[in-house]
C-alpha cells in the first residue's frame, strides 16, 4: 500500500463489559469506534466509515433456559448525524 492508501484506512475497535447484578440478571455496556457489528455490515459501512457507538442493555436468564435481552445503541456519525436503535430478543437454549 502507498502512504496515501494507508492514510485512508480506518481502524475499528470495540469494548464491551457485563456485570451480574443478581443470579439471573446482567447489565452490560459498550463503546465502539468505527464499525460496531461485523455480522451485519451494510453498504454505508464499506470503505471509509467513521462513527462512535455507545450501548447499554440488560439480560434476564429465565428458569426455562430462555434469556431475554434488551439493548439500546446510540451512534454518532460525522456531520452531526445520529442513529438510535433498540434491540429486543429472546434466546432459547437446548
N, C-alpha and C positions, 0 to 999 in steps of 0.2 A: 504494500500500500504506500502511496505517496503521502507526504506530510499533509497535503490538503484533504486527502481522503480520511486519514486518521483523525484530523481535527473535526470532521463531520460526524464521527461515530459517537453515539450516546450510550452510556452505561446505565444499567438498571440495577436497583438493589431493593431489597425488602427486609423488614424486621417485623416479626410477629411474636407476641407474648400471650400466654394463657395463665390463668390463676384459678385454682379450685377454691371457691368460696365456701361451699358445703359439699358433702359427699357426692351429690349429683348435679351440682350447679357450677358452671365455669363461666368466667368472664374473659374476654380477650380483646386485644387491641393491636394495631399495627400501623406501620408507615411504609410507604413505597415511593421511590423516585424513579420515574420512567415508566415502563410497562409494569403494571401491578399483577397481571394474571396471564401467564403464557399459555394457559389451557384454552383461552378464548380470545386469541389475537384477532383483531378486526383490521380492515383496510386503513383506517385512520391512524393505526399504531405502527404501520410498516414504514420503514425509513426513519427520518428524524422525528422523534416523539418526545416531548417534554411534559411532565406532569408530576405533581406531588399529591399523593393519596393518603388520607388518614382513615382508619376504620376502627369500629368498636362493635362488640357483639356479646351475645350470651349463648350458652349451650346448656340445655337441660336433658340429662340422661334419665329416661323413664325406666321403671322396673321391667317393662316388656321388651327389653333390648332395642328400644326405639329412642332416638335422640332428636330433639327439636332445636333448630338453630335460628337465630335472628341476628343479622349483621347490617350495619349502616356504614356506607362508604361516602366520603366526600373527596372529590378530586378537583384540584385547581390546575388549570392549564394556562399557558401564556396568553396575554391579551385580556385577562380577567375572566375567561370562561370558566364556569364551574359545573360539575356534574354531581348529582346526588343519586345514590342507589340504595335500596333496601332489598335484602335477600332473606327470604323465609324458606326453610327446608326441613324436611323430615327424613331421617335416615333409619332404615330397618336393618339390624344386624341379624345374621343367621348363626 
